[in-house]
């Protein structure tokens, strides 16, 4: 008789406890591996959000649906976004006459790799400004800038996060 067969836990229930323990440990190990793979493959920054030719219009509609007003719109590309297929700069406020405003620079990209590379390149210089956020949202890289205590920029950022931006 081996040591395993002589172990008291082994003798209870004909070894059923050992089988359950091994299955439980294997399941936990599998869960850890799956979690690591999911985290490691999370290269796409934001699969959610507007896609295609209407992505910039959809972002603008999302901003107005959040109760904000677009005070001005310029369809000029950000010079840093060399691979962007379209761009738009919005000045957004709760009301256009007086009060706080936020600047939203959105650049649309044809593929996720270009979008993610642009977002990473924006994050470096923008991190120094604590009131600026860089998010990916569908095909877009959205840079929101406002003052340090800017409620408008905070509302835009909260809306983007609620809609799945990263």
Protein Blocks (a to p, Z undefined) as FASTA:
>chain_A
ZZklmpmklmggnlmmmmmmmmmmmmmmmmmmmmmmmmmmmmpmblgdcedjklmmmmmm
mmmmnopacfbdcddddfklmmbcbdcdddddfbfggcjdddddddddfbfklmmmmmmm
mmmmmmmpmkbccddehjbccdddddfklmklmmmmmmmmmnopZZ
